[in-house]
Structure formats: C-alpha cells, structure tokens
Amino acid sequence: MATALAVLCACPAAGAGEPVRYAIDPVHTRVLFEIDHAGFSKAIGTVSGSEGSLLFDADDWSTARLDVVVPMQRLDMGDSGWSASVFAPRFLDVKRYPQARFVADRVTRGEGNRGSACGRLTLHGTTRPFCMALALNRIARYPLPPFRRTAGFSATATLKRSDFGMKSWRSLVGDEVLLRIEAELVRRDGDDGKPDSAPTETTAADAEAATTEP
C-alpha cells in the first residue's frame, strides 16, 4: 500500500516549511480489511467513500494532522448477503454506528518515505489508541486535468475487533483484523501555481488514458 528516498527528494513542496492542507479523494481511496473465516480462508472486504483532511509538510512530518471518516455502510464483502451479516448488530451494527473515524495527531517519519501515524480510532462506538504504518508514495501534480497537486499514501495496521466491542462468533470469525489503506489526497485550495521541482511529463499513454480514467 514504496519508493526510494529519491522520490521524496523529487516531491514538490507547497512552500518552504509550510504544511499543506489536503482533502481525501474518495474515488481513489480505499480501505481493505482481512479477517480469518473459520480457518478456511481470509475473508476480504473493502470500504470506499472515505472523507477527511490532512495537514502535511513533506519536509517535516511531525506537523501532520489527519482526520478521516469512513462510511461503514459502504463496506462491500462481494456478496449482498454476506455484507448484510457484517452490518448486523452482532458485528458492525451500522444503523447505530454508521461511521468510523481516525484522528491522528502524531506522525513520525522513519527511514526514507516510511513512518507511522498514531492517534485515536472510533469504531462501533468505542474509541481507542491506534497506529498505522505509513508510506508516502508520491507528491506531485496529477498529470491530467485539472492538474491538481496530489499526495499518495499507503498504510497498514492491525486491530482486534473485540477491543471495539465486537465479540460475537469468535469461534467462527477471527478476532484480529488486518487493514490496508490506499489513499490519494488533493490540495484543498487548488494548485499553488509553482512549477514542480521534477515536472511530470504527460506521455501518449497518459493522453489516451484521459478519455477513460476517472
């Protein structure tokens, strides 16, 4: 849900030492989760449509702040009946708890483009400390109109559903949930008009994709 340090060096900054406010692109952001299904397989589901904001300075990750809301009713198990079972009160109970929310107030940079985001996760009406392993993939202008400055991240994490009050059917459904997040975020105020330090060239393939790519 990584690239070398050289990619970071090529990333444009909105202004020297100035955090940039981004908004999550719900179309290009997806949460994937994996959980044991009676030992036979790993059940996989995805959630689309997340919304939120990120304050981020590629040169100083410690100033970052993230607030994201995940619409649990958008969860997709690949089968309507299976999704309905997960929506039920014994699991997510989406009628009472239609959203999950993650607020990160501590972002730490490790080696290269990797780090962690820690804060509080609210899920199923319960709020607990939560951390994600984070990778910055790229910050640049998107190569197709409207050429908005875009930040791309991948993240992974684990949680126990029982920590969030979901304790039903633990003999059949695993307790540990593996998470993978792929996220794209766009600059909220539009592009700052400054040239990228490493301009992205629009190739013939990009031009052709412009007629089909969202």
SULVEN-V257157 format. One record per residue. N is the residue number from 1. RES is the residue in one small letter. PSI is psi in degrees with one decimal (NA if undefined). OMEGA is omega in whole degrees, 0 to 359 (NA if undefined). Layout:
<<N | RES | PSI | OMEGA> <N | RES | PSI | OMEGA>>
This chain:
<<1 | m | NA | NA> <2 | a | 163.4 | 189> <3 | t | 167.4 | 185> <4 | a | 169.9 | 180> <5 | l | -27.8 | 181> <6 | a | -30.0 | 179> <7 | v | -41.2 | 178> <8 | l | -39.4 | 181> <9 | c | -26.6 | 181> <10 | a | -4.7 | 183> <11 | c | 134.9 | 178> <12 | p | 143.8 | 174> <13 | a | 146.9 | 181> <14 | a | -30.0 | 179> <15 | g | 149.4 | 186> <16 | a | 117.7 | 176> <17 | g | 18.5 | 182> <18 | e | 116.7 | 175> <19 | p | 145.4 | 180> <20 | v | 139.1 | 178> <21 | r | 123.1 | 180> <22 | y | 154.7 | 173> <23 | a | 139.5 | 179> <24 | i | 133.4 | 173> <25 | d | 105.3 | 186> <26 | p | -22.2 | 180> <27 | v | -37.2 | 184> <28 | h | 24.9 | 177> <29 | t | 132.5 | 183> <30 | r | 137.1 | 174> <31 | v | 125.1 | 177> <32 | l | 135.9 | 177> <33 | f | 154.4 | 183> <34 | e | 133.6 | 182> <35 | i | 145.5 | 183> <36 | d | 136.8 | 179> <37 | h | 87.9 | 175> <38 | a | 22.7 | 179> <39 | g | -5.0 | 182> <40 | f | -36.5 | 184> <41 | s | 178.5 | 173> <42 | k | 116.1 | 175> <43 | a | 135.2 | 184> <44 | i | 133.1 | 176> <45 | g | 161.9 | 178> <46 | t | 154.5 | 176> <47 | v | 126.9 | 178> <48 | s | 170.9 | 173> <49 | g | 17.0 | 179> <50 | s | 149.4 | 178> <51 | e | 153.1 | 178> <52 | g | -169.6 | 184> <53 | s | 154.4 | 178> <54 | l | 129.5 | 170> <55 | l | 119.9 | 191> <56 | f | 133.7 | 173> <57 | d | 115.4 | 183> <58 | a | -21.4 | 180> <59 | d | -16.0 | 182> <60 | d | 89.0 | 183> <61 | w | -21.5 | 184> <62 | s | -17.9 | 180> <63 | t | -2.4 | 186> <64 | a | 145.6 | 174> <65 | r | 133.6 | 183> <66 | l | 135.8 | 176> <67 | d | 112.7 | 185> <68 | v | 139.6 | 178> <69 | v | 130.8 | 182> <70 | v | 119.5 | 181> <71 | p | 102.9 | 186> <72 | m | -22.7 | 177> <73 | q | -9.9 | 177> <74 | r | 4.8 | 180> <75 | l | 139.3 | 182> <76 | d | 118.7 | 177> <77 | m | 2.1 | 182> <78 | g | -1.1 | 179> <79 | d | 129.5 | 186> <80 | s | -38.2 | 179> <81 | g | -41.1 | 179> <82 | w | -41.8 | 178> <83 | s | -42.1 | 180> <84 | a | -36.6 | 178> <85 | s | -38.3 | 179> <86 | v | -30.8 | 179> <87 | f | -18.7 | 189> <88 | a | 161.9 | 182> <89 | p | -28.3 | 183> <90 | r | -14.6 | 177> <91 | f | -104.8 | 186> <92 | l | -26.7 | 180> <93 | d | 59.3 | 189> <94 | v | -19.9 | 177> <95 | k | -37.9 | 178> <96 | r | -32.3 | 184> <97 | y | 75.6 | 187> <98 | p | -13.2 | 184> <99 | q | 149.9 | 165> <100 | a | 152.5 | 182> <101 | r | 134.3 | 175> <102 | f | 124.4 | 177> <103 | v | 114.7 | 181> <104 | a | 125.4 | 178> <105 | d | 6.2 | 177> <106 | r | 107.5 | 179> <107 | v | 125.3 | 185> <108 | t | 134.6 | 178> <109 | r | 132.3 | 176> <110 | g | -130.3 | 180> <111 | e | 138.7 | 176> <112 | g | -123.8 | 184> <113 | n | 19.0 | 184> <114 | r | 153.9 | 178> <115 | g | -153.4 | 181> <116 | s | 152.1 | 176> <117 | a | 121.8 | 183> <118 | c | 145.4 | 179> <119 | g | -130.0 | 184> <120 | r | 131.9 | 177> <121 | l | 127.3 | 174> <122 | t | 119.0 | 183> <123 | l | 132.3 | 178> <124 | h | 34.6 | 177> <125 | g | 5.1 | 181> <126 | t | 136.8 | 179> <127 | t | 128.5 | 181> <128 | r | 157.3 | 174> <129 | p | 145.8 | 186> <130 | f | 139.1 | 178> <131 | c | 147.0 | 175> <132 | m | 142.0 | 169> <133 | a | 132.9 | 192> <134 | l | 143.3 | 172> <135 | a | 127.1 | 173> <136 | l | 117.1 | 182> <137 | n | -45.4 | 184> <138 | r | 145.8 | 166> <139 | i | 122.1 | 181> <140 | a | 171.0 | 171> <141 | r | 135.6 | 174> <142 | y | 135.1 | 190> <143 | p | 0.4 | 179> <144 | l | 156.6 | 180> <145 | p | 139.9 | 8> <146 | p | 25.0 | 174> <147 | f | 41.6 | 182> <148 | r | 143.9 | 177> <149 | r | 127.0 | 188> <150 | t | 139.1 | 175> <151 | a | 134.5 | 180> <152 | g | 131.0 | 181> <153 | f | 152.8 | 167> <154 | s | 147.0 | 181> <155 | a | 152.3 | 175> <156 | t | 153.1 | 179> <157 | a | 167.9 | 173> <158 | t | 151.7 | 173> <159 | l | 163.3 | 173> <160 | k | 125.2 | 182> <161 | r | -28.6 | 179> <162 | s | -26.7 | 177> <163 | d | -18.6 | 181> <164 | f | 24.3 | 172> <165 | g | 9.0 | 180> <166 | m | 94.5 | 188> <167 | k | 4.7 | 182> <168 | s | 147.9 | 170> <169 | w | 38.8 | 182> <170 | r | -15.3 | 175> <171 | s | -16.3 | 182> <172 | l | -37.4 | 182> <173 | v | 130.3 | 183> <174 | g | 161.1 | 178> <175 | d | -38.3 | 182> <176 | e | 132.9 | 180> <177 | v | 125.4 | 176> <178 | l | 134.1 | 182> <179 | l | 141.8 | 170> <180 | r | 130.2 | 182> <181 | i | 129.9 | 171> <182 | e | 123.3 | 188> <183 | a | 138.8 | 169> <184 | e | 139.7 | 182> <185 | l | 144.0 | 182> <186 | v | 147.0 | 180> <187 | r | 127.5 | 187> <188 | r | -39.6 | 185> <189 | d | 17.2 | 183> <190 | g | -179.0 | 182> <191 | d | 145.5 | 182> <192 | d | -1.4 | 175> <193 | g | -1.9 | 180> <194 | k | 143.1 | 180> <195 | p | 146.0 | 176> <196 | d | 148.0 | 177> <197 | s | -24.2 | 175> <198 | a | 84.3 | 187> <199 | p | 141.7 | 177> <200 | t | 122.6 | 179> <201 | e | 137.4 | 176> <202 | t | 114.7 | 182> <203 | t | 172.1 | 177> <204 | a | -36.3 | 179> <205 | a | -39.7 | 178> <206 | d | -44.6 | 181> <207 | a | -40.0 | 179> <208 | e | -38.6 | 181> <209 | a | -22.2 | 183> <210 | a | -22.6 | 181> <211 | t | -12.1 | 183> <212 | t | -27.0 | 185> <213 | e | 136.0 | 179> <214 | p | NA | NA>>
